[in-house]
C-alpha cells in the first residue's frame, strides 16, 4: 500500500502515468528490495490465483483512486 500511495502522489503531483509494464517494474523492484533487506524470503513459485496482468490492473485502479483523493 505504501508503494501505491507513493505512485499516486507521483500521479497527482507530476502527472505521471503508468503502464502495466511500469507498474510491474516498480513492484518487482520493491519485492527485490524486501529480499535484499531480509524482510522477506522468496520460496518456490506456486500457481497464481489471478494473472499478473489482472493484479497489476487492480493496483492501477487503487493508485488512480488514491491520486483522486478517494479514501480506501
PDB file with one MODEL, atoms N, CA, C and O in Angstrom:
MODEL        1
ATOM      1  N   UNK A   1       0.832  -1.191   0.000  1.00  0.00           N
ATOM      2  CA  UNK A   1       0.000   0.000   0.000  1.00  0.00           C
ATOM      3  C   UNK A   1       0.874   1.252   0.000  1.00  0.00           C
ATOM      4  O   UNK A   1       0.512   2.282  -0.568  1.00  0.00           O
ATOM      5  N   UNK A   2       2.030   1.138   0.649  1.00  0.00           N
ATOM      6  CA  UNK A   2       2.946   2.278   0.702  1.00  0.00           C
ATOM      7  C   UNK A   2       3.408   2.652  -0.714  1.00  0.00           C
ATOM      8  O   UNK A   2       3.474   3.832  -1.060  1.00  0.00           O
ATOM      9  N   UNK A   3       3.727   1.635  -1.530  1.00  0.00           N
ATOM     10  CA  UNK A   3       4.145   1.916  -2.900  1.00  0.00           C
ATOM     11  C   UNK A   3       2.978   2.497  -3.694  1.00  0.00           C
ATOM     12  O   UNK A   3       3.175   3.427  -4.477  1.00  0.00           O
ATOM     13  N   UNK A   4       1.776   1.973  -3.511  1.00  0.00           N
ATOM     14  CA  UNK A   4       0.611   2.525  -4.205  1.00  0.00           C
ATOM     15  C   UNK A   4       0.424   3.996  -3.851  1.00  0.00           C
ATOM     16  O   UNK A   4       0.126   4.814  -4.720  1.00  0.00           O
ATOM     17  N   UNK A   5       0.597   4.327  -2.584  1.00  0.00           N
ATOM     18  CA  UNK A   5       0.456   5.714  -2.141  1.00  0.00           C
ATOM     19  C   UNK A   5       1.523   6.602  -2.778  1.00  0.00           C
ATOM     20  O   UNK A   5       1.242   7.720  -3.211  1.00  0.00           O
ATOM     21  N   UNK A   6       2.739   6.092  -2.826  1.00  0.00           N
ATOM     22  CA  UNK A   6       3.840   6.848  -3.464  1.00  0.00           C
ATOM     23  C   UNK A   6       3.557   7.073  -4.948  1.00  0.00           C
ATOM     24  O   UNK A   6       3.762   8.174  -5.460  1.00  0.00           O
ATOM     25  N   UNK A   7       3.093   6.043  -5.634  1.00  0.00           N
ATOM     26  CA  UNK A   7       2.800   6.167  -7.063  1.00  0.00           C
ATOM     27  C   UNK A   7       1.632   7.124  -7.298  1.00  0.00           C
ATOM     28  O   UNK A   7       1.634   7.883  -8.267  1.00  0.00           O
ATOM     29  N   UNK A   8       0.644   7.088  -6.417  1.00  0.00           N
ATOM     30  CA  UNK A   8      -0.491   8.016  -6.521  1.00  0.00           C
ATOM     31  C   UNK A   8      -0.008   9.453  -6.361  1.00  0.00           C
ATOM     32  O   UNK A   8      -0.479  10.351  -7.061  1.00  0.00           O
ATOM     33  N   UNK A   9       0.921   9.670  -5.451  1.00  0.00           N
ATOM     34  CA  UNK A   9       1.477  11.003  -5.239  1.00  0.00           C
ATOM     35  C   UNK A   9       2.198  11.485  -6.502  1.00  0.00           C
ATOM     36  O   UNK A   9       2.061  12.643  -6.896  1.00  0.00           O
ATOM     37  N   UNK A  10       2.961  10.596  -7.130  1.00  0.00           N
ATOM     38  CA  UNK A  10       3.634  10.940  -8.387  1.00  0.00           C
ATOM     39  C   UNK A  10       2.606  11.289  -9.461  1.00  0.00           C
ATOM     40  O   UNK A  10       2.785  12.237 -10.224  1.00  0.00           O
ATOM     41  N   UNK A  11       1.536  10.514  -9.506  1.00  0.00           N
ATOM     42  CA  UNK A  11       0.490  10.738 -10.490  1.00  0.00           C
ATOM     43  C   UNK A  11      -0.162  12.108 -10.272  1.00  0.00           C
ATOM     44  O   UNK A  11      -0.393  12.856 -11.222  1.00  0.00           O
ATOM     45  N   UNK A  12      -0.448  12.417  -9.029  1.00  0.00           N
ATOM     46  CA  UNK A  12      -1.128  13.660  -8.677  1.00  0.00           C
ATOM     47  C   UNK A  12      -0.210  14.876  -8.843  1.00  0.00           C
ATOM     48  O   UNK A  12      -0.617  15.887  -9.415  1.00  0.00           O
ATOM     49  N   UNK A  13       1.014  14.778  -8.350  1.00  0.00           N
ATOM     50  CA  UNK A  13       1.891  15.944  -8.297  1.00  0.00           C
ATOM     51  C   UNK A  13       2.619  16.250  -9.599  1.00  0.00           C
ATOM     52  O   UNK A  13       2.823  17.415  -9.938  1.00  0.00           O
ATOM     53  N   UNK A  14       3.011  15.209 -10.330  1.00  0.00           N
ATOM     54  CA  UNK A  14       3.760  15.484 -11.565  1.00  0.00           C
ATOM     55  C   UNK A  14       3.066  14.958 -12.817  1.00  0.00           C
ATOM     56  O   UNK A  14       3.618  15.007 -13.917  1.00  0.00           O
ATOM     57  N   UNK A  15       1.845  14.451 -12.630  1.00  0.00           N
ATOM     58  CA  UNK A  15       1.088  13.969 -13.780  1.00  0.00           C
ATOM     59  C   UNK A  15       1.630  12.680 -14.371  1.00  0.00           C
ATOM     60  O   UNK A  15       1.427  12.401 -15.553  1.00  0.00           O
ATOM     61  N   UNK A  16       2.321  11.892 -13.552  1.00  0.00           N
ATOM     62  CA  UNK A  16       2.879  10.631 -14.036  1.00  0.00           C
ATOM     63  C   UNK A  16       1.757   9.700 -14.489  1.00  0.00           C
ATOM     64  O   UNK A  16       0.669   9.682 -13.913  1.00  0.00           O
ATOM     65  N   UNK A  17       2.042   8.942 -15.515  1.00  0.00           N
ATOM     66  CA  UNK A  17       1.131   7.890 -15.956  1.00  0.00           C
ATOM     67  C   UNK A  17       1.901   6.579 -15.905  1.00  0.00           C
ATOM     68  O   UNK A  17       3.119   6.560 -16.081  1.00  0.00           O
ATOM     69  N   UNK A  18       1.207   5.510 -15.669  1.00  0.00           N
ATOM     70  CA  UNK A  18       1.861   4.213 -15.521  1.00  0.00           C
ATOM     71  C   UNK A  18       1.227   3.187 -16.437  1.00  0.00           C
ATOM     72  O   UNK A  18       0.005   3.050 -16.500  1.00  0.00           O
ATOM     73  N   UNK A  19       2.082   2.473 -17.143  1.00  0.00           N
ATOM     74  CA  UNK A  19       1.625   1.318 -17.910  1.00  0.00           C
ATOM     75  C   UNK A  19       1.730   0.108 -16.993  1.00  0.00           C
ATOM     76  O   UNK A  19       2.340   0.177 -15.926  1.00  0.00           O
ATOM     77  N   UNK A  20       1.139  -0.987 -17.412  1.00  0.00           N
ATOM     78  CA  UNK A  20       1.262  -2.206 -16.617  1.00  0.00           C
ATOM     79  C   UNK A  20       2.725  -2.627 -16.526  1.00  0.00           C
ATOM     80  O   UNK A  20       3.159  -3.167 -15.508  1.00  0.00           O
ATOM     81  N   UNK A  21       3.482  -2.380 -17.592  1.00  0.00           N
ATOM     82  CA  UNK A  21       4.913  -2.690 -17.583  1.00  0.00           C
ATOM     83  C   UNK A  21       5.661  -1.855 -16.555  1.00  0.00           C
ATOM     84  O   UNK A  21       6.522  -2.367 -15.839  1.00  0.00           O
ATOM     85  N   UNK A  22       5.328  -0.557 -16.482  1.00  0.00           N
ATOM     86  CA  UNK A  22       5.952   0.315 -15.477  1.00  0.00           C
ATOM     87  C   UNK A  22       5.639  -0.192 -14.070  1.00  0.00           C
ATOM     88  O   UNK A  22       6.522  -0.296 -13.219  1.00  0.00           O
ATOM     89  N   UNK A  23       4.376  -0.501 -13.849  1.00  0.00           N
ATOM     90  CA  UNK A  23       3.973  -0.977 -12.520  1.00  0.00           C
ATOM     91  C   UNK A  23       4.661  -2.290 -12.177  1.00  0.00           C
ATOM     92  O   UNK A  23       5.097  -2.487 -11.043  1.00  0.00           O
ATOM     93  N   UNK A  24       4.758  -3.180 -13.142  1.00  0.00           N
ATOM     94  CA  UNK A  24       5.431  -4.456 -12.906  1.00  0.00           C
ATOM     95  C   UNK A  24       6.872  -4.209 -12.467  1.00  0.00           C
ATOM     96  O   UNK A  24       7.348  -4.835 -11.520  1.00  0.00           O
ATOM     97  N   UNK A  25       7.563  -3.305 -13.145  1.00  0.00           N
ATOM     98  CA  UNK A  25       8.946  -2.993 -12.781  1.00  0.00           C
ATOM     99  C   UNK A  25       9.026  -2.441 -11.364  1.00  0.00           C
ATOM    100  O   UNK A  25       9.908  -2.830 -10.598  1.00  0.00           O
ATOM    101  N   UNK A  26       8.124  -1.550 -11.009  1.00  0.00           N
ATOM    102  CA  UNK A  26       8.151  -0.946  -9.675  1.00  0.00           C
ATOM    103  C   UNK A  26       7.872  -1.982  -8.582  1.00  0.00           C
ATOM    104  O   UNK A  26       8.550  -1.999  -7.555  1.00  0.00           O
ATOM    105  N   UNK A  27       6.876  -2.841  -8.804  1.00  0.00           N
ATOM    106  CA  UNK A  27       6.563  -3.853  -7.799  1.00  0.00           C
ATOM    107  C   UNK A  27       7.654  -4.929  -7.730  1.00  0.00           C
ATOM    108  O   UNK A  27       7.970  -5.409  -6.642  1.00  0.00           O
ATOM    109  N   UNK A  28       8.225  -5.309  -8.859  1.00  0.00           N
ATOM    110  CA  UNK A  28       9.332  -6.270  -8.837  1.00  0.00           C
ATOM    111  C   UNK A  28      10.523  -5.677  -8.095  1.00  0.00           C
ATOM    112  O   UNK A  28      11.202  -6.377  -7.344  1.00  0.00           O
ATOM    113  N   UNK A  29      10.778  -4.383  -8.304  1.00  0.00           N
ATOM    114  CA  UNK A  29      11.853  -3.703  -7.596  1.00  0.00           C
ATOM    115  C   UNK A  29      11.620  -3.697  -6.094  1.00  0.00           C
ATOM    116  O   UNK A  29      12.543  -3.921  -5.312  1.00  0.00           O
ATOM    117  N   UNK A  30      10.372  -3.436  -5.694  1.00  0.00           N
ATOM    118  CA  UNK A  30      10.025  -3.453  -4.275  1.00  0.00           C
ATOM    119  C   UNK A  30      10.258  -4.840  -3.681  1.00  0.00           C
ATOM    120  O   UNK A  30      10.865  -4.966  -2.618  1.00  0.00           O
ATOM    121  N   UNK A  31       9.780  -5.877  -4.362  1.00  0.00           N
ATOM    122  CA  UNK A  31       9.959  -7.241  -3.862  1.00  0.00           C
ATOM    123  C   UNK A  31      11.437  -7.599  -3.757  1.00  0.00           C
ATOM    124  O   UNK A  31      11.857  -8.231  -2.788  1.00  0.00           O
ATOM    125  N   UNK A  32      12.224  -7.200  -4.746  1.00  0.00           N
ATOM    126  CA  UNK A  32      13.672  -7.446  -4.712  1.00  0.00           C
ATOM    127  C   UNK A  32      14.310  -6.748  -3.513  1.00  0.00           C
ATOM    128  O   UNK A  32      15.127  -7.340  -2.807  1.00  0.00           O
ATOM    129  N   UNK A  33      13.935  -5.488  -3.286  1.00  0.00           N
ATOM    130  CA  UNK A  33      14.498  -4.733  -2.174  1.00  0.00           C
ATOM    131  C   UNK A  33      14.119  -5.360  -0.829  1.00  0.00           C
ATOM    132  O   UNK A  33      14.936  -5.401   0.091  1.00  0.00           O
ATOM    133  N   UNK A  34      12.890  -5.842  -0.716  1.00  0.00           N
ATOM    134  CA  UNK A  34      12.468  -6.515   0.513  1.00  0.00           C
ATOM    135  C   UNK A  34      13.301  -7.768   0.774  1.00  0.00           C
ATOM    136  O   UNK A  34      13.629  -8.078   1.920  1.00  0.00           O
ATOM    137  N   UNK A  35      13.640  -8.487  -0.303  1.00  0.00           N
ATOM    138  CA  UNK A  35      14.505  -9.664  -0.158  1.00  0.00           C
ATOM    139  C   UNK A  35      15.916  -9.256   0.260  1.00  0.00           C
ATOM    140  O   UNK A  35      16.492  -9.843   1.176  1.00  0.00           O
ATOM    141  N   UNK A  36      16.465  -8.253  -0.413  1.00  0.00           N
ATOM    142  CA  UNK A  36      17.822  -7.770  -0.104  1.00  0.00           C
ATOM    143  C   UNK A  36      17.915  -7.307   1.345  1.00  0.00           C
ATOM    144  O   UNK A  36      18.912  -7.565   2.020  1.00  0.00           O
ATOM    145  N   UNK A  37      16.883  -6.628   1.820  1.00  0.00           N
ATOM    146  CA  UNK A  37      16.861  -6.114   3.190  1.00  0.00           C
ATOM    147  C   UNK A  37      16.571  -7.200   4.223  1.00  0.00           C
ATOM    148  O   UNK A  37      16.614  -6.937   5.425  1.00  0.00           O
ATOM    149  N   UNK A  38      16.274  -8.420   3.763  1.00  0.00           N
ATOM    150  CA  UNK A  38      15.995  -9.516   4.674  1.00  0.00           C
ATOM    151  C   UNK A  38      14.605  -9.472   5.288  1.00  0.00           C
ATOM    152  O   UNK A  38      14.325 -10.169   6.263  1.00  0.00           O
ATOM    153  N   UNK A  39      13.735  -8.645   4.712  1.00  0.00           N
ATOM    154  CA  UNK A  39      12.374  -8.517   5.243  1.00  0.00           C
ATOM    155  C   UNK A  39      11.516  -9.710   4.814  1.00  0.00           C
ATOM    156  O   UNK A  39      10.623 -10.134   5.548  1.00  0.00           O
ATOM    157  N   UNK A  40      11.789 -10.241   3.638  1.00  0.00           N
ATOM    158  CA  UNK A  40      11.056 -11.423   3.191  1.00  0.00           C
ATOM    159  C   UNK A  40      11.997 -12.335   2.414  1.00  0.00           C
ATOM    160  O   UNK A  40      13.070 -11.923   1.972  1.00  0.00           O
ATOM    161  N   UNK A  41      11.576 -13.566   2.263  1.00  0.00           N
ATOM    162  CA  UNK A  41      12.342 -14.570   1.540  1.00  0.00           C
ATOM    163  C   UNK A  41      11.434 -15.160   0.476  1.00  0.00           C
ATOM    164  O   UNK A  41      10.286 -15.510   0.750  1.00  0.00           O
ATOM    165  N   UNK A  42      11.947 -15.267  -0.724  1.00  0.00           N
ATOM    166  CA  UNK A  42      11.152 -15.861  -1.800  1.00  0.00           C
ATOM    167  C   UNK A  42      11.310 -17.370  -1.758  1.00  0.00           C
ATOM    168  O   UNK A  42      12.424 -17.891  -1.706  1.00  0.00           O
ATOM    169  N   UNK A  43      10.209 -18.048  -1.780  1.00  0.00           N
ATOM    170  CA  UNK A  43      10.189 -19.506  -1.744  1.00  0.00           C
ATOM    171  C   UNK A  43       9.836 -20.007  -3.139  1.00  0.00           C
ATOM    172  O   UNK A  43       9.872 -19.244  -4.104  1.00  0.00           O
ATOM    173  N   UNK A  44       9.504 -21.257  -3.244  1.00  0.00           N
ATOM    174  CA  UNK A  44       9.134 -21.844  -4.537  1.00  0.00           C
ATOM    175  C   UNK A  44       7.879 -21.165  -5.074  1.00  0.00           C
ATOM    176  O   UNK A  44       6.961 -20.845  -4.318  1.00  0.00           O
ATOM    177  N   UNK A  45       7.851 -20.950  -6.380  1.00  0.00           N
ATOM    178  CA  UNK A  45       6.677 -20.360  -7.011  1.00  0.00           C
ATOM    179  C   UNK A  45       5.501 -21.328  -6.931  1.00  0.00           C
ATOM    180  O   UNK A  45       5.663 -22.542  -7.057  1.00  0.00           O
ATOM    181  N   UNK A  46       4.330 -20.768  -6.722  1.00  0.00           N
ATOM    182  CA  UNK A  46       3.085 -21.529  -6.698  1.00  0.00           C
ATOM    183  C   UNK A  46       2.223 -21.052  -7.860  1.00  0.00           C
ATOM    184  O   UNK A  46       2.439 -19.954  -8.373  1.00  0.00           O
ATOM    185  N   UNK A  47       1.263 -21.846  -8.279  1.00  0.00           N
ATOM    186  CA  UNK A  47       0.374 -21.386  -9.354  1.00  0.00           C
ATOM    187  C   UNK A  47      -0.384 -20.138  -8.896  1.00  0.00           C
ATOM    188  O   UNK A  47      -0.873 -20.090  -7.767  1.00  0.00           O
ATOM    189  N   UNK A  48      -0.484 -19.136  -9.759  1.00  0.00           N
ATOM    190  CA  UNK A  48      -1.173 -17.902  -9.374  1.00  0.00           C
ATOM    191  C   UNK A  48      -2.679 -18.105  -9.262  1.00  0.00           C
ATOM    192  O   UNK A  48      -3.276 -18.926  -9.960  1.00  0.00           O
ATOM    193  N   UNK A  49      -3.268 -17.332  -8.365  1.00  0.00           N
ATOM    194  CA  UNK A  49      -4.723 -17.335  -8.218  1.00  0.00           C
ATOM    195  C   UNK A  49      -5.342 -16.482  -9.320  1.00  0.00           C
ATOM    196  O   UNK A  49      -6.375 -16.833  -9.891  1.00  0.00           O
ATOM    197  N   UNK A  50      -4.686 -15.344  -9.611  1.00  0.00           N
ATOM    198  CA  UNK A  50      -5.097 -14.478 -10.719  1.00  0.00           C
ATOM    199  C   UNK A  50      -3.859 -14.180 -11.552  1.00  0.00           C
ATOM    200  O   UNK A  50      -2.735 -14.362 -11.083  1.00  0.00           O
ATOM    201  N   UNK A  51      -4.057 -13.729 -12.769  1.00  0.00           N
ATOM    202  CA  UNK A  51      -2.919 -13.411 -13.631  1.00  0.00           C
ATOM    203  C   UNK A  51      -2.213 -12.152 -13.138  1.00  0.00           C
ATOM    204  O   UNK A  51      -2.804 -11.313 -12.457  1.00  0.00           O
ATOM    205  N   UNK A  52      -0.954 -12.041 -13.492  1.00  0.00           N
ATOM    206  CA  UNK A  52      -0.196 -10.843 -13.134  1.00  0.00           C
ATOM    207  C   UNK A  52      -0.859  -9.611 -13.734  1.00  0.00           C
ATOM    208  O   UNK A  52      -0.941  -8.572 -13.079  1.00  0.00           O
ATOM    209  N   UNK A  53      -1.330  -9.716 -14.963  1.00  0.00           N
ATOM    210  CA  UNK A  53      -1.977  -8.583 -15.628  1.00  0.00           C
ATOM    211  C   UNK A  53      -3.202  -8.106 -14.843  1.00  0.00           C
ATOM    212  O   UNK A  53      -3.386  -6.904 -14.650  1.00  0.00           O
ATOM    213  N   UNK A  54      -4.020  -9.025 -14.399  1.00  0.00           N
ATOM    214  CA  UNK A  54      -5.213  -8.659 -13.633  1.00  0.00           C
ATOM    215  C   UNK A  54      -4.830  -8.013 -12.306  1.00  0.00           C
ATOM    216  O   UNK A  54      -5.451  -7.035 -11.889  1.00  0.00           O
ATOM    217  N   UNK A  55      -3.811  -8.553 -11.641  1.00  0.00           N
ATOM    218  CA  UNK A  55      -3.348  -7.981 -10.367  1.00  0.00           C
ATOM    219  C   UNK A  55      -2.821  -6.563 -10.585  1.00  0.00           C
ATOM    220  O   UNK A  55      -3.129  -5.657  -9.810  1.00  0.00           O
ATOM    221  N   UNK A  56      -2.023  -6.373 -11.646  1.00  0.00           N
ATOM    222  CA  UNK A  56      -1.484  -5.043 -11.932  1.00  0.00           C
ATOM    223  C   UNK A  56      -2.602  -4.053 -12.272  1.00  0.00           C
ATOM    224  O   UNK A  56      -2.542  -2.890 -11.873  1.00  0.00           O
ATOM    225  N   UNK A  57      -3.614  -4.508 -13.002  1.00  0.00           N
ATOM    226  CA  UNK A  57      -4.750  -3.634 -13.313  1.00  0.00           C
ATOM    227  C   UNK A  57      -5.470  -3.216 -12.035  1.00  0.00           C
ATOM    228  O   UNK A  57      -5.888  -2.065 -11.904  1.00  0.00           O
ATOM    229  N   UNK A  58      -5.614  -4.137 -11.100  1.00  0.00           N
ATOM    230  CA  UNK A  58      -6.260  -3.811  -9.826  1.00  0.00           C
ATOM    231  C   UNK A  58      -5.429  -2.784  -9.056  1.00  0.00           C
ATOM    232  O   UNK A  58      -5.982  -1.869  -8.446  1.00  0.00           O
ATOM    233  N   UNK A  59      -4.106  -2.933  -9.084  1.00  0.00           N
ATOM    234  CA  UNK A  59      -3.241  -1.968  -8.408  1.00  0.00           C
ATOM    235  C   UNK A  59      -3.361  -0.594  -9.061  1.00  0.00           C
ATOM    236  O   UNK A  59      -3.377   0.427  -8.372  1.00  0.00           O
ATOM    237  N   UNK A  60      -3.444  -0.570 -10.382  1.00  0.00           N
ATOM    238  CA  UNK A  60      -3.583   0.698 -11.091  1.00  0.00           C
ATOM    239  C   UNK A  60      -4.877   1.406 -10.708  1.00  0.00           C
ATOM    240  O   UNK A  60      -4.886   2.626 -10.547  1.00  0.00           O
ATOM    241  N   UNK A  61      -5.959   0.666 -10.560  1.00  0.00           N
ATOM    242  CA  UNK A  61      -7.234   1.254 -10.125  1.00  0.00           C
ATOM    243  C   UNK A  61      -7.077   1.880  -8.744  1.00  0.00           C
ATOM    244  O   UNK A  61      -7.546   2.993  -8.510  1.00  0.00           O
ATOM    245  N   UNK A  62      -6.423   1.174  -7.834  1.00  0.00           N
ATOM    246  CA  UNK A  62      -6.201   1.695  -6.484  1.00  0.00           C
ATOM    247  C   UNK A  62      -5.357   2.966  -6.543  1.00  0.00           C
ATOM    248  O   UNK A  62      -5.675   3.952  -5.879  1.00  0.00           O
ATOM    249  N   UNK A  63      -4.295   2.947  -7.326  1.00  0.00           N
ATOM    250  CA  UNK A  63      -3.415   4.113  -7.461  1.00  0.00           C
ATOM    251  C   UNK A  63      -4.191   5.306  -8.011  1.00  0.00           C
ATOM    252  O   UNK A  63      -4.046   6.423  -7.515  1.00  0.00           O
ATOM    253  N   UNK A  64      -5.006   5.078  -9.022  1.00  0.00           N
ATOM    254  CA  UNK A  64      -5.801   6.163  -9.602  1.00  0.00           C
ATOM    255  C   UNK A  64      -6.785   6.728  -8.583  1.00  0.00           C
ATOM    256  O   UNK A  64      -6.976   7.943  -8.520  1.00  0.00           O
ATOM    257  N   UNK A  65      -7.405   5.873  -7.791  1.00  0.00           N
ATOM    258  CA  UNK A  65      -8.333   6.346  -6.757  1.00  0.00           C
ATOM    259  C   UNK A  65      -7.600   7.170  -5.712  1.00  0.00           C
ATOM    260  O   UNK A  65      -8.071   8.235  -5.312  1.00  0.00           O
ATOM    261  N   UNK A  66      -6.455   6.682  -5.271  1.00  0.00           N
ATOM    262  CA  UNK A  66      -5.660   7.423  -4.289  1.00  0.00           C
ATOM    263  C   UNK A  66      -5.233   8.780  -4.840  1.00  0.00           C
ATOM    264  O   UNK A  66      -5.232   9.773  -4.113  1.00  0.00           O
ATOM    265  N   UNK A  67      -4.873   8.826  -6.110  1.00  0.00           N
ATOM    266  CA  UNK A  67      -4.456  10.080  -6.744  1.00  0.00           C
ATOM    267  C   UNK A  67      -5.602  11.077  -6.770  1.00  0.00           C
ATOM    268  O   UNK A  67      -5.372  12.285  -6.720  1.00  0.00           O
ATOM    269  N   UNK A  68      -6.838  10.588  -6.848  1.00  0.00           N
ATOM    270  CA  UNK A  68      -8.018  11.466  -6.844  1.00  0.00           C
ATOM    271  C   UNK A  68      -8.476  11.808  -5.426  1.00  0.00           C
ATOM    272  O   UNK A  68      -9.423  12.574  -5.250  1.00  0.00           O
ATOM    273  N   UNK A  69      -7.811  11.245  -4.415  1.00  0.00           N
ATOM    274  CA  UNK A  69      -8.159  11.545  -3.046  1.00  0.00           C
ATOM    275  C   UNK A  69      -9.218  10.659  -2.434  1.00  0.00           C
ATOM    276  O   UNK A  69      -9.741  10.964  -1.363  1.00  0.00           O
ATOM    277  N   UNK A  70      -9.542   9.566  -3.099  1.00  0.00           N
ATOM    278  CA  UNK A  70     -10.533   8.628  -2.574  1.00  0.00           C
ATOM    279  C   UNK A  70      -9.908   7.867  -1.407  1.00  0.00           C
ATOM    280  O   UNK A  70      -8.813   7.318  -1.533  1.00  0.00           O
ATOM    281  N   UNK A  71     -10.600   7.835  -0.281  1.00  0.00           N
ATOM    282  CA  UNK A  71     -10.130   7.073   0.885  1.00  0.00           C
ATOM    283  C   UNK A  71     -10.449   5.610   0.701  1.00  0.00           C
ATOM    284  O   UNK A  71     -11.569   5.248   0.339  1.00  0.00           O
ATOM    285  N   UNK A  72      -9.466   4.770   0.951  1.00  0.00           N
ATOM    286  CA  UNK A  72      -9.678   3.330   0.814  1.00  0.00           C
ATOM    287  C   UNK A  72      -9.785   2.665   2.160  1.00  0.00           C
ATOM    288  O   UNK A  72      -9.965   1.450   2.236  1.00  0.00           O
TER     289      UNK A  72
ENDMDL
END
